[in-house]
Structures are given as C-alpha cells and as structure tokens.
Amino acid sequence: MKELSVPLVVGGKKPIYEQIYDYIKKEIRDKKLRAEAKLPSTRALSEHLSVSRSTVQLAYDQLLSEGYIESRPCRGYYVLKLDGLYDLGAVEHRRADAEVVKEREYDIDFSPSGIELDNFPYNSWRKVSRAVMSEEAGLFNIGEPQGDEAFRETIADYLHESRGVSCSPDNIIVGAGDEYLLMLLDQLLCDAHGGALSYAMENPAYRKAYFVLKGIGRKVCPIRLDEYGLSCETLRENDVNVAYVTPSHQYPMGIVMSIGRRMELLSWAGECPDRYIIEDDYDSEFRYRGKPIPALQGLDKNGRVIYIGTFSKSIAPGLRMSYMVLPDRLMDSYIRVGKRYSNTVSRIDQNIVNLFIKEGYYERHLNKMRGIYKSKHDILLGELKKLGAGYEVAGESAGLHVLVSTDERTEEELVRMAAQVRVKVYPLSEHFLDDSIGADITKLTGRKSTIILGYARLGEEEIIRGAGLLREAFANEKNL
C-alpha cells in the first residue's frame, strides 16, 4: 500500500471528492497504480489529506461503481486489472458492458437489495396510468412543494390504517427518495434550532443514510445494538440530538425494537427540546410472524418522531418515491425553508400511485407479494437448516433478507468459498460504521462471522440451487 499525495485545490471549481477520484482514476489509467495494488483505507487517506473520511468514501464509491477498484471484505480496497484501458471515452462507453460481465461472474446473487418485479401488476398499472393521463391535463403544471394534496391525504389514511401513524396530510412531505428527504430534514432541523445538530445511528446500519449525513458535514456517532435494538445507555453517553433508527426491522440485523426500548428512546428524546428520532420504516409491509408492529411514531405524544417511509420496496425502486411525516413543531421551519424547493416527484407519478392505492390495486399487490416472499423465505430457511448445527440463522421474522452466522469460518472465507461455486453472498462487516467490527459481530450474533442472504430477486428454484451450492462449498475443507 502506498500513500497517495493528491494535489488538492481547496475552494476550486471541483469538489474535493471529485479531485481525489480524478487523481486515482488517472493513476490507474496511466498504470502508476497497478492491478492488485492496495489503496489506503478511507481513514488513513482522510488523515493523510486532512479531509473528512466521508469525502474519501465518496471518491472510492465512484471508483467502485465504475469498476476501477474493488472492495474485499475485511481486507480493503484494491485496483482491478484493466487491460487495454487507454481511452477515457472508451471506458465510459464500456461501463454498462463491464457491469454485465461483472454480474455474469455469479450464477446466484443473494443480494439484499432490490425486489421481485416478475409479479408486478403491469396491466393494472397501465390501466391506472391511462386513466390519470386521460383526465388530468393539469398535471403538467408545477405542483405543491409538499406533494399533491390528494396524494398526501391518501398516504395519511394508509399510514393510519396500516402502521398506526397519527398525522395530518399537512404534515406529509413527498420526495424523490429517502436521501433527498434526509438532506431536506437536516435543513429544517438546523433552522428550528439555530444550528447544525449531531446524529446517532445504529451500528451496523443502512450506510447510504450515514454517507448522506457525513457528506453534508454532520457529526454521526455509531451506537451499538443489543437484542432489543439501539442501546439507549450508549446513546446517553454521546452528545447527540437526533437518533436515526429502523425499529420495526433493523437493517441489517433484523431486530424488532421492543416496546420497552421504544418507550426508553421516546423518553430520551423528551429530555431536551432539540432532540428528535428519525424512524425509517423502510420495509414494514413484509412481516411473516405475528401481527405487524405499529410504528414508533404512533406512540409519540410530544412531537419528537419524524417518520420516513417509501414505496421503493412495496411497489418499485424505479419510482424513487418516499414520504416524510413531520411533527407540528417542525412545520414552521418547513414553511420558512422547505417551501423554497419545488417537489422532486413528478405529479403524474404521484397521481398514478394515488389512484393505484385508492382503487385497491396496492393492497392486493402487497397481499400477493407477502405470500410470494413468505414462500421464498420459508424455502430458504428450510435449505439453510441443512447447513448443520455449526450455522445459525437470524433476522427471519420480517423483511427480505436473513443472516447466517458461524464460528467455523471467517467472513472472508465464507465470501470466497461461495464465490468459488459462483454464488455471491454479502458480509455483515460491510455495514459497520466504525473499526470495532470483529468484536461487535461476536456480541451481536454470538458467532465470529456473519453473512447476509437476500432472496427477493431470486426464484424459488434459484434459492434451492444457491443454498445447495453454499452447503457444498462450506462443507469442502479444500476451500479453506
């Protein structure tokens, strides 16, 4: 590994992360950074360049997405072999082809992201789309910053009936994805309390939200989990104002926050006037045991919970449609700051989803997908039991992924052995926000290593085949 002395221009036209990205990309193209060369860790490079770690992470993420480097679990970032790479334009045009080739390296991909679209009700969606386009010529005009009122009314009714959320349509903000809403929310919190606030996040966590907050310069404190969810004891030890949590199905651990812990978290928020809880309810529609868990927001009597939900998991990721429920105490800030921005979701899409829900198509689709996902879920659990007593499955009560833990292999070994049979699995360590990975995995799971297996995008036969290949790989001592 070598130090990278990137010549940075502070205050220049290019952002710092883009300067780092351009420098490393040129070093790779000019073969000054050769294939298999290990790059400095994000922490080491950020300290060497005196920039934030999130800035370096943004540069590395862009290089990862373009195929210049790869991330190896528990080892770091390495330069990929790029024979014949001479022309930047050719590289950009070949990017899509490179992604296809990369996907072909695996026959089965247990990705925890994405959903199944084979059973999407396309005919119903077309019917609703035609109805919207035939009756609503005014949809081509700019809409309300918060989102169309009729759509917000539908969301409010749905949330009250399905999630126990208490809200008025006037408090709902529709936006293009959780990341956009989180950046908007940060501005509202800064306005309401006269300055930037600091955040706490579950550790491990949904890293995109973490990168958003770090990318806008916010202090983010990773807070350990226990069997009941985010540790309020550790939360109180940190100087933070906002806790970002996934209480109904913690990602990636699958923990359902207990009622006692929920009340403790609400009590923490009520102790100071500038404390809030962000409740990310990203996949609450899919639960396979017991009754649905009501939202934390429904327990809040003091206006401290900000509820964020999405249609990406329940309808389609391509919609890029999420919504946020603000407590009354933040609405003045929204009126002052938030209404400066136009709504980021097409009014046509808003009206299509609105009619899709009101006509009952959404509920029927959810019921159908719950059945499909439960069938896949049960098949995967049945196949994983055949791994034997040395492997333990967790997080199976809800959501679209499970965890497999063991003391028999390291994470790196599990990922490598799976890849040898052309199966892709995902290490839990990638979701930790700090360096205490090994100890925290053991504390959380009782085992030394854990992998994540998503099943939403796979067919039932693929799940059976993939699990069988994993059994074959993990049982083969020659793979060690």
C-alpha positions, 0 to 999 in steps of 0.5 A: 500500500502506498500513500497517495499525495493528491494535489488538492485545490481547496475552494476550486471549481471541483469538489474535493471528492471529485479531485481525489477520484480524478487523481486515482482514476488517472493513476490507474489509467496511466498504470502508476497504480497497478492491478492488485495494488492496495489503496489506503483505507478511507481513514488513513487517506482522510488523515493523510489529506486532512479531509473528512473520511466521508469525502474519501468514501465518496471518491472510492464509491465512484471508483467502485461503481465504475469498476476501477477498484474493488472492495474485499471484505475485511481486507480493503480496497484494491485496483482491478486489472484493466487491460487495454484501458487507454481511452477515457471515452472508451471506458465510459462507453464500456461501463454498462458492458463491464457491469454485465460481465461483472454480474455474469461472474455469479450464477446466484446473487443473494443480494439484499437489495432490490425486489421481485418485479416478475409479479408486478401488476403491469396491466393494472398499472397501465390501466391506472396510468391511462386513466390519470393521463386521460383526465388530468391535463393539469398535471403538467403544471408545477405542483405543491412543494409538499406533494399533491394534496390528494396524494398526501391525504391518501398516504395519511389514511394508509399510514393510519390504517396500516402502521398506526401513524397519527398525522395530518396530510399537512404534515406529509412531505413527498420526495424523490427518495429517502436521501433527498428527504434526509438532506431536506430534514437536516435543513429544517432541523438546523433552522428550528434550532439555530444550528447544525445538530449531531446524529446517532445511528445504529451500528451496523446500519443502512450506510447510504443514510450515514454517507448522506449525513457525513457528506453534508458535514454532520457529526454521526456517532455509531451506537451499538445494538443489543437484542432489543435494538439501539442501546439507549445507555450508549446513546446517553453517553454521546452528545447527540440530538437526533437518533436515526433508527429502523425499529420495526426491522433493523437493517441489517440485523433484523431486530424488532425494537421492543416496546420497552426500548421504544418507550426508553428512546421516546423518553430520551428524546423528551429530555431536551427540546432539540432532540428528535428520532428519525424512524425509517420504516423502510420495509414494514409491509413484509412481516411473516410472524405475528401481527405487524408492529405499529410504528414508533411514531404512533406512540409519540405524544410530544412531537419528537418522531419524524417518520420516513417511509417509501414505496421503493420496496412495496411497489418499485425502486424505479419510482424513487418515491418516499414520504416524510411525516413531520411533527407540528413543531417542525412545520414552521421551519418547513414553511420558512425553508422547505417551501423554497424547493419545488417537489422532486416527484413528478405529479403524474407519478404521484397521481398514478400511485394515488389512484393505484392505492385508492382503487385497491390495486396496492393492497392486493399487490402487497397481499400477493407479494407477502405470500410470494416472499413468505414462500421464498423465505420459508424455502430458504430457511428450510435449505439453510437448516441443512447447513448443520448445527455449526450455522445459525440463522437470524433476522427471519421474522420480517423483511427480505433478507436473513443472516447466517452466522458461524464460528467455523469460518471467517467472513472472508472465507465464507465470501470466497468459498461461495464465490468459488461455486459462483454464488455471491453472498454479502458480509455483515462487516460491510455495514459497520460504521466504525473499526470495532467490527470483529468484536461487535459481530461476536456480541451481536450474533454470538458467532465470529462471522456473519453473512447476509442472504437476500432472496427477493430477486431470486426464484424459488428454484434459484434459492434451492440451487444457491443454498445447495451450492453454499452447503457444498462449498462450506462443507469442502475443507479444500476451500479453506 
